[in-house]
Amino acid sequence: MAKERITHKEALAKFQAAKDKKHDCLRQLEKSMKEIYKKHTGKEAETFFAL
């Protein structure tokens, strides 16, 4: 059961895909959290922070 090594190009593509997916998820989270904040307080959220 030897593991197959991936090429540098494949590793970079995989890393970039994960980075893009994270960015999209954070964008969706920010949008929904700002909408919820506005609904509860009536004010616009000035900042957004997520780890």
PEPEMO-V820829 format. One record per helix or strand of 2 or more residues. SS is the DSSP state (alpha for helix, beta for strand). FROM is the first residue (numbers start at 0). LEN is the number of residues. Records with the same first field share a line. If there is no record, write none. Layout:
SS->FROM-LEN / FROM-LEN
//
This chain:
alpha->7-34
//
